[in-house]
């Protein structure tokens, strides 16, 4: 079978039973068919054969399971976390199991399109015209969360979205769309976490448009710790207004094939944006982090730190872009990507980029890739610590620079425990 025919069959499988309702959805579906799915000649997917992973992981021509059961075993929940919860099973919002804040407007996206005119906001911030997977999401999303936090409101506890996949009866596809509007001087913590059950492939495509109005503050945490049959595409578009502050964390510990697009537009003066990423990869996991930080206005600050530890035959990709536009004078923008390879067969492709059109700025970017610090291991061994523990301690010290930036104590403890367990078990 030719590659073009395989791509056509795959595209038909992904868009089965799709009946666009809005002009935007119709436009996005047209864009998707024009773009086609990206191959390795596409620069943005050069090291990330997502289309090939879908062809290998999915049963082309077979329908997806559209319903699923909520597991009675709640090991997928973050233990001890007092939080508002949004629960989606195979892409469907489970209202009776979700708990939403009364101080904010929160509703399933399929209802928000009618009730709150969210359809006027969808697609305004996230560009779908150059990325086939973003176009696919825009054309075919079936549910998600609409959250509007009023001016001056501080959510009294975090809000977490659980994306659950029940693939016991067949392959699962979930296409989720979120819209978050943080009003002026509001504060919130938003978490996203995925968990799959069953032995068949789970495919998720999640796109969120998140707007921070003047002086709003948002902590955002992505936790990717799912089964090795999960193929995931994630696109988070942040849009910052004057004086807003963003802390974003992406923690990747497991999964089959993961593509994360994180884009931040600083469209106001005195914005503050911090992007952190940590990926611990083993077996054959592939994780690709693409970031874009776009400075549009003067006097703003951004700092980006992504760190990775790779074992076995895992593969990592980091592609980070910083844009400083002509009007964005007195911008401070920094980016760093650091990696440790623990196996000769593990690989990392890293490409930090700076494009500056202003002259009064302070900007830097860089990347490093190295091996485990054997001198540190030797020092710990000389103090009576065994090889396995010493190795885990050195790797944890490397990861802790990211972990320490998680400000919520309970969340930091949870992630800390996940990382420590993973380092002792798999590295």
N, C-alpha and C positions, 0 to 999 in steps of 0.2 A: 504494500500500500504506500502511495507517495506521501511525502511530508505534507504537501498542501491538502491532500484529502484527509489525512489524520487531523490536521489543524481544523479543517471544516467540521469534521465529526465531533471534535472536542468542543468547538464553539457551539454547535447544535446541542450538545449535551448540557453545557453550562447554561444555556438560555431556554431550556425546555419549559413549556407551559408559561412563557412570558408574554404578558399582554399589557404593554405600556399604557398607563392611564393619563399621564400629564405630558405636556409638550416637552418638558425637560427629559422625561424618561424616553420619549420617542427620539429626541435628539441624541441622547446618550447611546441608545441602541444602534442608531445609525453610525455614530462615531466608532463604536465597538466593531461593527462589521467592516468599516473602512480601514481601521487600524489593523485589525486581525490580532491574533495573540503573538506576543513578542518572541522572537527566536534569539539565538546567540549573536546575531549580527546587530541586534538592537543594543546600543551602547549602555543604556540603563539596565539591561539584563544580561550583559556580556558574561558575567561570572555566575549568573543565577538562572539556570535553565528551568524556570518555573513551569513553562509550557510542557517541557519534557517530563517534569515530575507529575504533572496532572495526567499526561498520557499514560504514564506508567502506573500511577496510583489509582486511577478511576477505571471503571468498566464502561467504556464508551458505548453509548446506545442504551444503557440500562438506566432506569429512572432512579431518582433519589428518594429515600425515605423522608416523608414530609412531617410525620408525627413521631412523638417519642414520649417516654415516661420519665418523670422526675425520679432519680434514684433515691431510694429510702436511706441509703447510707450517705450521710452528709460529710464524708471525708473531704469533699471538694471545697467545703467552706473554710475560710480562714478562722482557725480556732480562737475563741475568746475575743474576736473583733466585734465591738459594738458599732454597727453601721446600718445605714439604709441599704436595702438590697433590691436590685433589679435582676430577675431571673428569666433567661431565655432558653428554651429547649428546642434544639434543631431550628433555631431562628425565630421561634414564636414566643412572644411575651406572655409569661405566666402571671397574670394579675393577682390571683389568689395567693400566690406564694411570695409576691414582692411586697416590699414596704417602702413607701415614698415619703419624702419630707413634706409636711403641711405648710412650711414657710416658703416653699418654692412651687412654681408650676412644673409639675412632672407628670408625664403621661406617655403611653406607648406611641411610637412614631406614627403608626397607621391611623391613630385617632387624632394626633396632633395636626396632621395634614388638613383635617377638616375643622378642628376646633380652634386651633391657635394660629392658623395660616402659616404653619412652618414651611409649607411648600414654597413660600416667597423667599425663604432663607436657604433652603437646600440647593446646593450647587453654586451659591454665591461666592464661597470662599475656597473650596477645594476644586482644583482644575482637573477635569476628567477628559479633556480633549487631546491630551498627549500620552495618556497611560491607559492601556486597554482594560486593566483590572479595575481602575477607578471608574471607567466608563461602564464596565459590567455592573459594578455596585450601584451606580446612579440609575441604571436602566432597570435593575431587577430586585432592588432591596425589598424585603418583606416586612421587617419590623426593626425595632430598636427603641431608643429612649430620646424623648424631647425633654430637656431640662432648662428652665429659665429661672435664674436666681435674681430676685428683685434687688434694686439698689440698696446698698447698706446692710444687706442680710448676710450673716455668717452662719453657714450650716453647722449645727451643733455636733455633728458626727460625720464621718466619711460616708460617701455613697459608692457602693461597689456594684458593678455589672458582672454577673456570672453568665458566661456563654457555655451552655452545656450541650453536648452532642451524644445522642443515643443511637449508635450504629449497630446495635445487636441484630437488627433485621435487614441490614443493607447499608450501602454507602449513603453518607449524609452530606448535604450542602446547606450552609447557612449564610445568608447575605444580609448583614445587619447595617443599619444606618443610624447614627446618633447626631443630635444637634444640641449643643450646650451653649447657653448664653449667660455669661456671668455679668450681672449688672454692675454699675459703678460702685466702687468701694465694697464690693461683696467679697466673701472668702469661702473657699470650699476645697475639699479633698475628694478626688475622683479616682477610682481604681477599676481596672479591667482585668478579668481572669478567665481563662478557658479550661474546660475539663471535658474529656471525651470518655465514653463507655462503649464497649463492644469491640469486635475485632476487625470491622470493616473501615474503609477510609473515611475520615472526616475532613471536609473541605470548608474552610471559613473565609469569608471576605467581609471585613469590617472597616467602615469608613466613618470617621467622626469629624465634624466641623465644630470647633470650639472657639468662641469669641470672648475675649476679656475686655470689657469696657473700662473706662477711665478708673485707674487705681484699684482695679480688681486684683485679687490674689488667688492663684490656683495651684494646688499640688496635684500632680497627675502621675499615677503609677500603673504600669503595664506588667503583668506577671504571666510569663509564658513557661508553663511547667506541665505540659500535656503529654499524651501518649505518642509513641513513635510512628503512629499512622495518621497524624494530623498534619495536613497541608494548610498553611495559613498565610493570608495576605492581610496586612494591617496598614491603614493609612490614617494618620492623625494630622489634621490641619489646624494649627493654632493661629489666631489673629489677635494681635495685641494693640490696644489703644493706649493713649497717653498715661504714663505712670503705672501701668499694670505690671504684675510680677508673675512669672511662671517658673515652676520647678517641675521638670519632666524626668521620669525614670522609666527605663525599659529594661526589665530583667528577663533574660532568656536562658532557660535551663534544660528544656527538652522539647521534642517535636520532630517531625520528619523533615519538613521544609518550611522555612519561615522567611517572609519578606516583610520588613518594617519600613514604611515611609513616614518619616516625621518631618513636618514642615512648619516653620515658624515665620510669620510675617510681623515685623515690628513696625506698625503703622502709626506711630505716635512718638512724641519726645519722652525721654526719661523712662523708657521701658527697661525691664530687667528680665533676662531670660537665661535659665540654666537647664541644660540638657545633659542627662547622664545615662549611660548604658553599661550593662554588664552581661556578658554572654559566656556561659560555661558549656562547651560543646563536646560531645563524645559520640562513639559509634559512627554512624553515617549522617548525623544531623547536619543540615546546612542552614545557616542563619545569615541573612543579608540585611544590614542596616543602612538605609539611605536617608540622609538628613539634609535639609536645606534651611539655612537661617538667612532671612532676607531683611536687611536693615534699610528701611524706606525713609526714615525721618532722623533728625540729629539727636545727639546727646543720649544715646541708648547703649546698653551693655549686654553682651551675650558671652556665655562660657559653655563650652561643650567638652565633655570627657567621656569617652567610650573605651572600655577595657574588656579584653577577651582572654580566656584560657581554653585551649583546644587540644583534645586528646584523640587517639585512635585515627580514624579516617574522616574526621569531621572537617567541615569547611566553613570559614567565615568570610564575610565581605563587609567592608566599611567604605562607604562613599559619602563624604561630607562636603557640602558646599556652603560657603559664606558669600553673600552678595552685599556690597555696600554701595548704595546708589548715590548719585551726585549730590542730592539734598541731605544725605545722612552724614554731615560733618560732625566731628568730635565723637565718633563711634569708637567703642572699645569692643573688639570681637576676638575671641580666642577659641581654638579648637585643638584637641589632642586625641589620638587613638593609639593605645598601647596593647600589645599582645604577647602572650607566652605560648609557644608551641611545645607540647610534651611528647610529640610523636613525629617521626620522619614523614609519616603519611598525612598528617594534619596540615592544612593549608589556610592561609589568610591572604586575601587581596584587599589592599587598603589604598584609598585615593583621596587624600584631603585636598580641598581646592579653595582658593580665594580669588574673588573677582571684585576689584575696588575701583570705583569711579570718583571717589572723593579724596582730597589730599590731606585733610587734618584728622587723621585717624590713628588708632593703635590696634594693629591686628597681627595675629600669628597663627600658624597651624603647623602640625607635625605628626609624625607617626613613628612608632618603634615596634620591632618584632624581635623577640629573643627567646632564650631557653631558660630553664629553671636555674636559679642562683645556687650553684653547688657549694659555694663558700658559706652561704647562710645555712644550708643543710648540714654541712660539716660542723659548723659552730654549734648548732642545736644537738647534733649527735654527740659532740664532745661534752655536752651537759647532761648526758644520760637519756636523751629523748630518742625513741626508736625511729627508724627510717620513715615509716608510713606517717606517723604523727608529725615529724619534722617537715615532711613534704607538704602535708595539708596546712601546717602553720604558715609556711612561706607563701603558699598560694593564697591563703586567706588574707595575709597581710597585703598582697597585691590587690585583691578584690575590695578590701575594706575602704579604700579611698572613695569608692563609689557608695558603698553601704552607709558610710558615716554621713552622707548628705541627705539621707531620708530622715525628715524631721519628726514624723509621727513615731513615737516610741514603740507602740505595739506593732506597727507595720515594719519598722526596722528590725525588731526582734524576730518577727516571723520570717522575713527575708533572710536575716542573718542565719537563722536555724536551717532554712532550706539550703543555703549556700554551704554552710559547714557540713551538713549531711551529704550533700552531693560531692564535695571535695574528698571526704573520707571514703565514700562508696565507689566513686567512678574515676578518681584521679590519683 
